[in-house]
Amino acid sequence: MHPKQSVTKQSWKPGNMLSPVPAVLVSCGGTKEWKPNLITIAWVGTVCTNPPMLSISVRPERYSYGIIKQTGEFVVNIPAVGQTEATDWCGVVSGREHDKFKKTGLTPAPALKVSCPVVLECPVNIECRVTQTLELGSHVMFIAEVVAVQASSELIDAKGKLCLEKAGLIAFVHGEYFALGRYLGHFGFSVRKHKSKPAAASKTRKPHERKKRNP
């Protein structure tokens, strides 16, 4: 542990200061009533392991809100550095006026369990079905069960491990995008017992191993 240093604080107005958070491309639509659409969301989080569940929060005035509310389905597509510009653009324009897949050049691909498409270029696609809707204020939270996951084959090693550290993921920090940085450790590394290194062999020879000197 490092020694304590002198720290000063300032009072700040209450707000969404939790950072970093993922900025994801949520796809929805793809039905007879709704064309495929994309919306960028940073208010997204993990809420349960078993069953696997996550949440997204959407403003009711957004075009995608009505799609998700009616269909009860969406896909969380995790973008990499190469999709940063498209991710930002999909968050500032409306699907009412733009075909976001066409304008960004992103590829809609079939999902495994839901009707809306996945984004082929994104390294991970998390297919979701809404189980609960919470009206919170400025945003409505959709809590959903994860019903399928697709991952890029090049991120899976020979042992079947998903190596997301190779994907070049991005993070959203107070209005700005950043590429994830250097590796710091894995879960539980702070309490892991380190294997002791074997003692180095002594260079001192035993008496019977010493060479006899000539008289």
C-alpha positions in Angstrom: 0.0 0.0 0.0 1.2 3.5 -0.8 1.5 6.1 2.0 -1.4 8.6 2.3 -1.0 11.9 0.4 -2.6 15.2 1.0 -5.9 15.4 -0.9 -8.3 18.3 -1.3 -11.9 18.0 -2.5 -14.5 20.3 -4.0 -18.2 20.0 -3.7 -19.8 19.2 -7.1 -23.4 19.3 -8.1 -25.2 15.9 -8.2 -25.0 14.3 -11.5 -24.0 11.2 -13.5 -20.3 11.2 -12.7 -19.7 7.5 -12.8 -16.9 6.9 -15.2 -15.6 5.2 -17.3 -18.7 3.5 -18.7 -19.2 1.6 -22.0 -20.6 3.4 -25.0 -22.6 0.8 -26.9 -24.5 0.6 -30.1 -28.0 -0.7 -29.4 -29.8 -2.2 -32.4 -33.5 -2.6 -32.5 -36.4 -2.9 -35.0 -36.1 -5.2 -38.0 -39.8 -6.2 -37.9 -42.7 -5.5 -40.3 -43.6 -2.4 -38.2 -40.1 -1.1 -37.6 -37.0 -0.7 -39.8 -33.7 -1.7 -38.2 -32.2 1.2 -36.2 -29.2 2.0 -34.0 -29.0 4.2 -30.9 -25.8 4.9 -28.9 -26.3 4.4 -25.2 -23.8 5.0 -22.3 -26.4 4.3 -19.5 -26.0 0.6 -19.7 -25.1 -1.9 -17.0 -24.9 -5.4 -15.7 -27.7 -6.3 -13.2 -27.7 -10.0 -12.7 -25.6 -13.1 -13.3 -28.2 -15.9 -13.1 -30.2 -15.4 -15.1 -27.9 -13.2 -17.1 -29.5 -9.7 -17.3 -28.5 -6.2 -18.2 -30.2 -2.8 -18.4 -30.2 0.2 -20.7 -31.8 3.6 -20.0 -33.4 5.5 -22.9 -35.1 8.9 -23.1 -38.8 8.5 -24.1 -38.4 11.1 -26.9 -35.8 9.0 -28.7 -37.0 7.1 -31.8 -35.6 3.8 -30.5 -37.6 4.0 -27.3 -40.9 3.3 -29.0 -39.3 0.4 -31.0 -38.0 -1.3 -27.9 -41.1 -0.6 -25.9 -43.3 -2.3 -28.5 -41.0 -5.2 -29.6 -39.5 -5.9 -26.2 -36.2 -6.8 -27.9 -32.8 -5.2 -28.5 -29.1 -6.1 -29.1 -26.2 -4.5 -27.2 -23.3 -4.3 -29.7 -20.0 -3.5 -28.0 -18.0 -1.3 -30.4 -14.2 -1.3 -30.8 -11.9 1.6 -31.7 -12.8 1.3 -35.4 -16.4 2.0 -34.7 -15.9 5.1 -32.5 -17.0 7.6 -35.1 -20.1 5.6 -36.1 -20.9 5.2 -32.4 -20.8 8.9 -31.8 -22.8 9.7 -34.9 -25.6 7.3 -34.0 -25.9 9.1 -30.7 -26.5 12.6 -32.1 -28.9 12.0 -35.1 -32.3 10.4 -35.1 -33.5 7.2 -36.8 -36.6 9.1 -37.8 -34.6 11.0 -40.4 -31.7 8.6 -41.2 -31.1 5.0 -42.0 -28.2 4.6 -39.6 -26.9 1.3 -40.9 -26.7 2.7 -44.4 -25.2 6.0 -43.4 -22.5 4.5 -41.2 -21.7 1.6 -43.5 -22.2 -0.8 -40.6 -23.6 -4.3 -41.5 -26.8 -5.6 -40.1 -26.5 -9.4 -39.6 -29.0 -11.9 -38.3 -29.4 -12.4 -34.6 -29.7 -15.9 -33.1 -32.7 -15.4 -30.8 -34.3 -11.9 -31.5 -35.8 -10.2 -34.5 -33.5 -7.2 -34.5 -30.1 -7.4 -36.3 -26.7 -7.4 -34.7 -23.9 -5.1 -35.9 -21.5 -7.4 -37.7 -18.4 -5.2 -37.2 -18.8 -5.1 -33.4 -16.7 -7.7 -31.6 -19.5 -8.7 -29.2 -23.3 -8.8 -29.7 -25.6 -9.3 -26.7 -29.1 -10.3 -27.6 -31.7 -9.2 -25.1 -35.4 -9.5 -24.3 -37.1 -7.0 -22.0 -38.4 -8.4 -18.7 -39.2 -5.1 -16.8 -39.6 -1.4 -17.6 -38.9 1.2 -15.0 -40.0 4.9 -15.5 -37.3 6.8 -13.6 -37.6 10.4 -14.7 -35.6 11.7 -17.7 -35.0 8.1 -18.7 -36.8 4.8 -18.8 -34.8 1.7 -17.9 -35.3 -1.5 -19.8 -34.2 -4.5 -17.7 -33.6 -7.4 -20.0 -32.5 -11.0 -20.0 -29.6 -12.0 -22.2 -30.8 -14.7 -24.5 -27.8 -15.1 -26.8 -24.3 -13.8 -27.3 -22.2 -13.7 -30.5 -18.5 -13.0 -30.4 -15.9 -12.5 -33.2 -14.0 -15.7 -33.9 -10.6 -14.0 -34.0 -11.0 -13.1 -30.3 -11.4 -16.8 -29.3 -8.1 -18.6 -28.6 -7.2 -22.2 -29.1 -8.5 -23.1 -25.6 -11.9 -21.4 -26.3 -11.2 -18.4 -24.1 -12.7 -15.1 -25.2 -9.8 -12.6 -25.3 -11.7 -9.3 -25.2 -8.4 -7.5 -24.4 -7.5 -7.9 -28.1 -10.7 -6.3 -29.3 -9.6 -2.7 -28.8 -12.6 -1.6 -26.9 -13.5 2.0 -26.0 -14.8 3.7 -22.9 -16.9 6.8 -22.4 -15.6 9.3 -19.8 -17.6 12.4 -19.1 -18.5 13.1 -22.7 -15.3 11.9 -24.3 -14.2 8.6 -25.8 -11.0 6.7 -24.9 -9.3 3.5 -25.9 -8.8 1.2 -23.0 -5.2 1.3 -21.7 -2.6 -1.1 -20.2 -3.4 -4.2 -18.3 -3.3 -3.7 -14.5 -4.4 -7.1 -13.1 -7.2 -9.6 -13.0 -10.0 -10.1 -10.6 -8.7 -11.2 -7.2 -5.0 -10.5 -8.0 -4.6 -8.5 -4.8 -5.3 -11.5 -2.6 -3.8 -14.2 -4.7 -1.1 -16.2 -3.0 2.1 -15.8 -5.0 4.0 -19.1 -5.6 7.4 -18.9 -3.8 10.3 -19.3 -6.1 12.6 -22.3 -5.5 15.7 -21.5 -3.6 18.7 -21.0 -5.8 21.2 -23.9 -5.6 24.1 -23.1 -3.4 27.4 -22.5 -5.2 29.3 -23.8 -2.2 30.5 -27.3 -2.8 30.2 -30.0 -0.2 33.4 -31.1 1.4 33.6 -34.4 -0.5 33.0 -32.5 -3.8 35.9 -30.2 -3.4 39.0 -30.9 -5.5 42.1 -31.9 -3.7 45.0 -29.6 -4.1 48.4 -30.9 -5.0 50.7 -31.1 -2.0 
